[in-house]
Amino acid sequence: MQHPVFVPESGLSMTQEQASLWQQLLQHSVSGLVGFKAERNEEGQICNLRYSFINKVALRDTFSIGQQIEEKELIGRCVTDFFPAIRESGIWRTYINVLETGNAQRLEQKYTLNGRDVWVAQAVAPFGQDGLLLSYSETSELHDTAHRLTHQSALLNEILNSSPNAIAVFEAVRDSAGALIDFRTTVVNRMVEVLSGLPADSFINTRLSQIHLLTPDSFERLNNLLITGESVRFEHFVPGASIWLDVTLTRLNDGFVATLQDITAAKQAQQQLEMAIQNLHRSNQHLEEFAYVASHDLQEPLRKIVAFGDVLQHQYADQLSVSAADLIGRMQKSASRMRTLVHDLLTYARVSNKPDTFGLVDLNHLIASVAEDLEVTILDKKAEIIIETLPTVWGDALLLRQLFQNLLSNGLKFHQPGQAPVINIQGHVATTDEYLTYLSATDASQAGRRYALIDVIDNGIGFDERYLDRIFTIFQRLHNFNQFAGTGMGLAICRKVVDIHGGHITAISQPNHGATFRLLLPMQ
């Protein structure tokens, strides 16, 4: 039969086996364990606490700095022998309260150890007769983790709320059988408030069905999103708010993230662009109608005016006074200019619409053919046309023919008095820097294409570059009719042809030093 063993200062009586088990539990605990026995004065008030037991963890933590002490030296000693100021601390009041009320308490405190903040969680409980059990463990790592999570949460909120897009997170709502029945809002950012005009809190835990967004079509779309994991993107019009949204849905665990971008301004711009395109189509249609009228109704009266003028000049010349003959001559010149103008207007109208006959065009062959057509003028002016090896471009052969015919005719017309015209056509594949120099940002963004840079160089009279934009404008002339014939349409037609090809045209010149017309044309 085992005899009871009294555990000193604990107030507990137990068998030898129980005492051995108690000591093993005490010394192998990962938490610090300390037992105190209350010491009371004559009035029965607690005046001190004596150590009744302490395990290795508590002994190490309590007396590792500045004091070296063993357990046997500690048992029975007063706590004030080692910590004289403890009665002034809040922990002392906690100890007394637990002893007097018999109610255990938990608390957490921060200590500074070797310059480091250490958090300790303590449990203080009654233990035996007038005894106190203190157990504690360090929770610094938990606090560090909580701090990191708080920081990450704040950072995530800052990122979410700084986004220009509205972002909302939803989780699936399922029935007892696990079937999907709805979605519940868990997170929304500030832009959701901006778009909706409602506070963010009003959305939390709200179901899609409650805000009438869970239609049969949308439910099927969201269910497929959870099954396949493939993101979904679409545009959605909100009738009540009259806004357009670009919506992207991405699966997140058993739910999804919705990213919403307000594209109302872009949609309005698109609608305005579509209206402008429609207006442009109407304008082109009117231009075509005008071209038809010009080709039939205008040219016929002009032909008659010229014909009647010829009759007057040849058959009635001897009956006309000098003044009348001069007037008829002026009439004939005006009618001739009018016929040329009508012809140029027809040409301009024809090039206004992009044809469907684009393909690869050999510029060497095309420009040589243009030079053959201008052979009479070239011989008459003793001009020299030099065609260097040129790239092949992508375009409409008829329009490109019109382009180079106008440029060569321009070089032949505006030559220096007493000097034979020399026109040099040269080109190469444009470098990235070259085509970015001439193309606008919008055009350049289309250019995964290669471009040919073509220079048409003449030794003519040149012009002042202050008038660069003017020379490419319809009906604009730098010289009067008496100096150089023409309608002011030739270079305007050139620009129209280049625009249709998605290219660029400009000119480099000085008065009396010739001109270089530089073209950028796509090669594919």
ROLODREN-178234 format. One record per residue (C-alpha): residue in one letter; x, y, z. Coordinates in steps of 0.02 Angstrom, whole numbers, plus 32768, in hexadecimal, padded with zeros to 4 digits. Last residue first. Layout:
N
aXYZ
...
This chain:
524
q809088B66D2C
m810D89376CEC
p80B589D06D35
l80DE8A786CE4
l813F8B0A6D2E
l81588B936CAE
r81D38C236CA9
f81C18CAD6C26
t826A8D006C13
a826C8DB06BCB
g82E18E1C6B63
h83598EA26B9F
n83098F406B59
p829E8F596BF7
q82C68ED56C7A
s827B8E276C86
i824F8D8B6CE8
a81A48D3D6CC9
t812A8CCD6D25
i80C58C306D01
h808C8BA76D79
g80468AF96D6C
g7FA48A9E6D93
h7F858A776CDB
i7EEA8AE56CD6
d7F508B716D24
v7FD38B626C99
v7F4E8B706C11
k7EFD8C076C67
r7FA78C5C6C7B
c7FCC8C476BC3
i7F1F8C876B92
a7F418D246BF9
l7FE98D2E6B9F
g7F938D396AF5
m7EFA8DA16B21
g7F3D8E536B19
t7EE78E6D6A71
g7F798E7969F9
a7FDC8EEC6987
f80798F4069C6
q80AB8FF869C0
n800E90476974
f7F9E8FD769DC
n7FE0901A6A81
h80608FC36AF1
l80598F776BA0
r7FB38F1F6B7E
q7F2E8ED76BF2
f7E958E896B9F
i7E9F8DED6C0F
t7F248DF36C96
f7FCB8D9B6C80
i80288E3B6C50
r7FDF8E976CE7
d80298E236D69
l80DB8E4A6D2F
y80C18F066D19
r81408F376D9D
e81B28EBC6D42
d81D78F446CC1
f81D58EFB6C13
g82428EA36B93
i82688EEA6AE6
g82978E426A9D
n83298DCA6AB5
d82B98D356ADF
i82BE8CA96B60
v82358C246B74
d82668BC86C14
i82198B206C42
l821D8AD46CF1
a81D58A246CED
y817C89E86D89
r817689456DE9
r80DB89166E49
g80C788F76F03
a808D89A46EE4
q7FE089BC6F26
s80268A126FC1
a808A8A826F4C
d7FEA8AC26EFE
t7FA48AF76FA6
a80488B436FE1
s80548BA76F3F
l80C88B686EB7
y81598BD36E7C
t81DF8BC06F01
l81A18B126F31
y81C18ADE6E7C
e82758B196E81
d829F8AD96F2F
t82608A2B6F03
t82CA8A296E65
a82788A446DBC
v829989C86D2F
h82EC8A2A6CA3
g82C58AAC6C20
q82FD8B156B8C
i82A68B7B6B05
n83138C026AB6
i82C68C8C6A4C
v83338CFE69E2
p82DD8D8F6988
a83418DEB6902
q83758E9B6936
g834A8F3B68D8
p82C48F6A6955
q82CA8EF769EE
h824A8E6C69EA
f819B8E6B6A36
k81418E0A69AC
l81B28D72699B
g81BE8D576A56
n81018D666A6A
s80E48CEF69D9
l81558C726A32
l80F48C856AD4
n80498C7C6A7E
q807A8BE06A1B
f80C18B956ABB
l801C8BA26B18
q7FAC8B746A83
r80128AD56A6B
l80028AB16B24
l7F458ABF6B13
l7F418A4A6A7E
a7FB789CB6ACE
d7F5789BE6B72
g7FC9899C6C04
w805089366C56
v8100896B6C28
t819489216BC9
p8236897A6BF0
l829089EE6B73
t832F89DD6B0E
e83598A8B6ACB
i82ED8AE76A4C
i83428B7E69FE
i82D38BEC698F
e832F8C6D6925
a82D18CFE68D4
k82EF8D456827
k82508DAE6843
d81FE8D6F67A2
l82478CC167B8
i82008CB06868
t81598CFB6832
v81498C7D67A4
e81858BEC6811
l81068C09689C
d80AE8B62687E
e81598B0D6874
a81898B5C691B
v80EB8B136969
s811C8A656929
a81CA8A776975
i81738AAB6A17
l81098A0B6A1A
h8197899369EB
n820C89D16A73
l817C89E56AEE
d8152892B6AE8
v80A589246B39
l806E889A6BB0
g7FB188976BC7
f7F1C89046BEB
t7E8688F66B77
d7DF689196BED
p7DFC89D46BD1
k7E018A586C5B
n7D898AE26C31
s7DC78B956C1F
v7E328B686B87
r7DA08B756B0D
a7D658C1C6B53
y7E138C676B3F
t7E198C2B6A89
l7D6E8C746A67
l7DA58D176AB5
d7E418D156A48
h7DD88CFF69A9
v7D618D8969E0
l7DF88DFB69FD
t7E428DD06954
r7D9B8DF76900
m7D908E9B6961
r7E418ECB692D
s7E108EAC6877
a7D728F13688C
s7DD78FA168D7
k7E568F996849
q7DCA8F9767C6
m7D72902B6817
r7E14908D681C
g7E2B906E6763
i7D7690A26742
l7D94914467A2
d7E339167673F
a7DD8914A6699
a7D4F91C266D1
s7DCF924A66FC
v7E2C92366659
s7D87924465FB
l7D3A91AA65B4
q7D01919664FF
d7DA6915164BF
a7DA890CE6549
y7CFB9092651F
q7D1F8FE064E5
h7DBA8FBB654C
q7DA5901565F2
l7CE7901065F5
v7CE38F5765C9
d7D698F30664C
g7D038F8F66CF
f7C698F2B669F
a7CCA8E8966BA
v7D168EC4675F
i7C6C8EFA67A0
k7C1D8E596760
r7CA18DED67B7
l7C858E4E6856
p7BC88E32684A
e7BEA8D75683A
q7C6B8D6F68C4
l7BF78DB1694A
d7B5F8D3F6936
h7BB88C9A6913
s7C5B8C8A6971
a7C2F8D1069EF
v7B868CC36A15
y7BD68C186A2E
a7C5F8C636A98
f7BDC8CBF6AFE
e7B828C1C6B1E
e7C288BCE6B51
l7C488C616BC4
h7B9A8C4E6C0E
q7BBF8B966C2E
n7C658BC56C7A
s7C0E8C426CE9
r7B8F8BBF6D1C
h7C1A8B456D43
l7C718BCD6DA6
n7BD18BEF6E06
q7BC58B366E2D
i7C7B8B366E63
a7C5B8BCE6ED0
m7BC58B756F1D
e7C318ADD6F3E
l7CB58B4D6F8B
q7C338BA06FF9
q7BF78AF4702F
q7CAA8AC17054
a7CC78B6170B6
q7C298B3C711A
k7C678A8B7138
a7D128ACB716E
a7CC18B4671E6
t7C508ABD722C
i7CE18A457243
d7CD68A387301
q7D4389A5732E
l7D0389157397
t7D6E888A73E0
a7D0B87FA7429
v7D68877B7493
f7D2186CC74A1
g7CE586457517
d7D16859B7559
n7DD185C17550
l7DE0866174E8
r7D9F86537435
t7DB586EE73C7
l7D2887597380
t7D5287F17313
v7CCD887672F3
d7CDE890E7280
l7C51897C72BF
w7BDE89F57262
i7B7E8A7772C4
s7ACB8AB572C0
a7ABB8AA6737E
g7A118A52737A
p7A3489FA72D4
v7ADA89A97305
f7B278970725F
h7B9D88DB7265
e7C3788B271FE
f7C8888067208
r7D1E87A8724C
v7D2186F87295
s7DB586A172E8
e7DC585E572D1
g7DBF85857375
t7D5B84FC731F
i7CDF84CC73A7
l7CD9856F7408
l7CCA85D67368
n7C47855E7323
n7BDC858273BD
l7BF6863D73A3
r7BBC863572ED
e7B2785C77319
f7AF3863F73A4
s7B0986D4732E
d7A94868772AE
p7A118653732D
t7A168702737A
l7A768724741A
l7A8F87E07416
h79EA880E7469
i7A3A88637500
q79F987DF7578
s7A25875174FF
l7ADA87887503
r7ADC876E75BF
t7B0F87F87637
n7B8C87C076BB
i7BE8886776A8
f7B9388DA762B
s7B4B895B76A4
d7BF4896876F9
a7C3F89B4765B
p7BCF8A4E7666
l7B5E8A6E75CF
g7B7A8AE5753C
s7B898A4D74CB
l7C218A7B7463
v7C7B8ADD74EC
e7C508A5E7573
v7C9189D07506
m7D2B8A3E74E9
r7D538A3575A4
n7D6F897975A4
v7CF988E875C3
v7D1488477626
t7CA487B6765E
t7C0E87BD75E8
r7BA5871D75E9
f7B8186AC7555
d7AE8863F7535
i7AA2858E7529
l7B37851D7508
a7B148469753C
g7B73842675D3
a7AE583B77610
s7AC2842A76A3
d7AB084BD762C
r7B40852375E7
v7B6D85DC75EA
a7C0A86007584
e7C7E868B75B7
f7C8887377566
v7D1587B7755D
a7CF788667517
i7D6B88DB74BA
a7D3E8983746B
n7DCA89C073FC
p7E3C8A567417
s7E9789EF749B
s7ED08A537532
n7E4C8A0175A0
l7E8689517577
i7F3D897B758F
e7F1B89D37634
n7EAD8943766D
l7F3788C87640
l7FB78930769E
a7F4589397737
s7F2B887C7730
q7FE58860771A
h800A88D077B0
t7F868878781A
l7FC887CF77E3
r80798804780D
h8042884478B7
a7FE187A378D8
t807C873E78AA
d80E987A9791B
h8069879879A7
l806386DC7990
e812186D77991
s812687407A30
t80AC86CB7A89
e8121868D7B11
s80D086127B89
y808D86217C39
s804985BB7CC9
l803186037D77
l7FE285967DFD
l7FAF85E87EA1
g7F97859B7F4B
d7F2585C77FDC
q7EF6850F7FEB
g7F1084B77F45
f7F33851C7EA8
p7ECD85B57E78
a7EEE85E97DC3
v7F5A86677D64
a7F6D864B7CA8
q7FF386B27C53
a801786E37B9D
v80C387307B85
w80F687AB7AFB
v81AE87D67AEB
d81E9887B7AA3
r82A488767A82
g832788E97ACB
n8375885C7B30
l82C988337B76
t823B88B27B71
y819B886B7BB6
k80EB886A7B6E
q805B88227BCF
e7FCB87AB7BB2
l7F47877E7C30
r7EDB86EC7C64
q7E7F86E17D09
a7E4586567D7B
n7DBC867B7DF9
g7DD886477EAE
t7DA486F37EE7
e7E2D871A7F67
l7EBA86B87F16
v7E8D86F17E65
n7E8187A87E9D
i7F28879E7EF9
y7F82875C7E5E
t7F3187E07DEE
r7F62886A7E67
w8015882A7E61
i8010882B7DA1
g7FE188E37DA3
s808489117DF4
e80AB896B7E98
r80B588CA7EFE
i813888897E83
a81B7890E7EB5
p8225889C7F1F
f823988177E98
f82B587957ED9
d829387987F93
t81E487D97F6A
v81B8872C7F24
c81D186E37FD0
r823E86487FE2
g81F5859F8009
i823C854E7F6C
l82C085BE7F1B
e836485757F56
k832884C67F28
e82FE85027E78
e83AC85447E55
i83E285F87E45
q845186607DD4
q841B87167DCC
g844587A37D52
i83E0875D7CC2
s83A686A87CBA
f833E86B27D59
t828A86BB7D1C
d829786677C71
r830685D87CA9
l82A685B67D4B
a820185C07CEC
v823B85407C6B
k828984CF7CEF
n81EC84C17D57
i81C085237DF3
f817684EA7E98
s813485307F3E
y817B85DF7F29
r813A86517FB5
l80C086DF7F98
n80B387778007
c804087E5806F
i7F9A87928054
q7F2287D680D6
g7EE987688163
e7EF287F381E6
e7F88879E8237
n7FE5879D8191
r7FCE87228101
e804886C18098
a800186787FF7
k805585DF7FAF
f809785F07EFC
g80AD85737E71
v8108859A7DCE
l80F785467D23
g814C85827C83
s8107852D7BEB
v815E84A27B8C
s8134842C7C1C
h81B983A97C40
q81E483E17CF0
l813583EE7D37
l80EF83567CDF
q818082ED7D1E
q817083347DCE
w80B5830E7DD2
l80D2825C7D94
s814D82417E23
a80D2828C7EA0
q8048821E7E5D
e80B381837E71
q80E581B57F22
t802F81D17F4D
m7FE3827F7F5E
s7FC6830D7FDB
l7FB983BD7F9B
g7FD684617FF9
s805C848A7F7D
e80E184C67FF8
p812B84178008
v80D4838B7FA9
f808F83178030
v80A382608004
p801781E68028
h804B81338052
q804580AC7FCC
m800080008000
